[in-house]
Amino acid sequence: MDRIIDLRSDTVTVPTQKMRDVMRDAPVGDDVLGEDPTVERLEAMAAERFGKEKGLFVTSGTMANQVTVMTLCQRGDQIIVHNNSHIYNLEVGGLASTCGVQPRAIHAPSGYFNLEELNREIHSPDIQRAPTTLICLENSFDLNRGLAVPRDHILQICTLAGKASVNTYMDGARVFNAAIALGTTVEQLTKGVDVVATCLSKGLGCPVGSLVMGDAAFIDEARRMRQRLGGGWRQAGILAAAGILALEEMVDRLAEDHDKARVLAHGLIELGLGVDPAQVHTNIIYVDLSPVGFDSARFADALAQLGVKIKPVGPMEFRMVTHKDTHSEDIPMVMEKVKICLERLEQ
Ligand SMILES: *Cc1c(COP(=O)(O)O)cnc(C)c1O
């Protein structure tokens, strides 16, 4: 059988040989004591890249989100989130159980909040209501669609939040993808946002790690909150070395993943599947099977038997994610297998 083509997520990417080499040779120390030079280098590099004062290296995107909310909010605060966001749906209830905040989820089609609605939901404390202290954005938006939310909308939200003295946070797990899709830099795209986080372990190919960037006072306190969660680590420079390489060498190539996604999306449309090409902004393709009338679990099983893995995300919907370990020769191969699969299921 041919090689397995895994399009479930960009989290399946494995470190490059060069990444493994720099990890092996990284100078390290005890990071809880502030003595790991490689971690310090990565954090400084990240802060500079995002135009913020300081950075903090954490284990995962989930930890980045939790640490940020724990640092910026008091228990009992209300925070505003997108109804389809990762922080609200996929973190095991951490906002409630770990941070003790009350999330208010707002419908935000394609990552756009309705500004009037947003304004209405910003409560100041009174005898009955929880104060709103944080607005969480996500970019790219929605892990099953990867839509890039442009800077104008983000700035509007930041202005609105600033007037109400509410902090803003961008969960930018895939913010490098968003910036590339919009033809801008992450610094420009996150300007005005108080805190931003990004994942190193998705499209950038690192084995472990996320970064949180913000002002110095925030990061100093976030470091304590990371410790509270058991996220203080020792010779983490082994992992940070991969992060440095990723920031230096793995960012620009994300454009190739977007190209592969566009080609694949067009191929799927030709085969009769429901894909909106205008919604393929980055490396994620959201596919609707209802035009061909199959359910996604059955379709995913059939395709897996042919060596292509996809992720069902609804009864008739699945996603495909292109990444550095998707070769360009894989795209026609995937199309061929989807075609075979459609013919088989029709019988
Ligand atoms: C993947 C992801 C996370 C969580 O990252 P982990 O490293 O898997 O914990 C958070 N937010 C978004 C938008 C993501 O895509």
The ligand as an SDF file (V2000), in Angstrom:
LIG
                    3D

 15 15  0  0  0  0  0  0  0  0999 V2000
   -4.9080   23.6650   18.6960 C   0  0  0  0  0  0  0  0  0  0  0  0
   -5.5650   24.8670   19.2530 C   0  0  0  0  0  0  0  0  0  0  0  0
   -5.4910   25.1660   20.6160 C   0  0  0  0  0  0  0  0  0  0  0  0
   -4.8900   24.2110   21.6320 C   0  0  0  0  0  0  0  0  0  0  0  0
   -3.5770   23.8750   21.4360 O   0  0  0  0  0  0  0  0  0  0  0  0
   -3.0060   22.5300   22.0930 P   0  0  0  0  0  0  0  0  0  0  0  0
   -1.5340   22.7010   21.9170 O   0  0  0  0  0  0  0  0  0  0  0  0
   -3.5930   21.4150   21.3190 O   0  0  0  0  0  0  0  0  0  0  0  0
   -3.4180   22.5190   23.5210 O   0  0  0  0  0  0  0  0  0  0  0  0
   -6.0660   26.3340   21.0700 C   0  0  0  0  0  0  0  0  0  0  0  0
   -6.6950   27.1550   20.2170 N   0  0  0  0  0  0  0  0  0  0  0  0
   -6.8010   26.9140   18.9060 C   0  0  0  0  0  0  0  0  0  0  0  0
   -7.5090   27.8780   18.0280 C   0  0  0  0  0  0  0  0  0  0  0  0
   -6.2470   25.7480   18.3760 C   0  0  0  0  0  0  0  0  0  0  0  0
   -6.3700   25.4820   17.0700 O   0  0  0  0  0  0  0  0  0  0  0  0
  1  2  1  0
  2  3  1  0
  2 14  2  0
  3  4  1  0
  3 10  2  0
  4  5  1  0
  5  6  1  0
  6  7  2  0
  6  8  1  0
  6  9  1  0
 10 11  1  0
 11 12  2  0
 12 13  1  0
 12 14  1  0
 14 15  1  0
M  END
$$$$
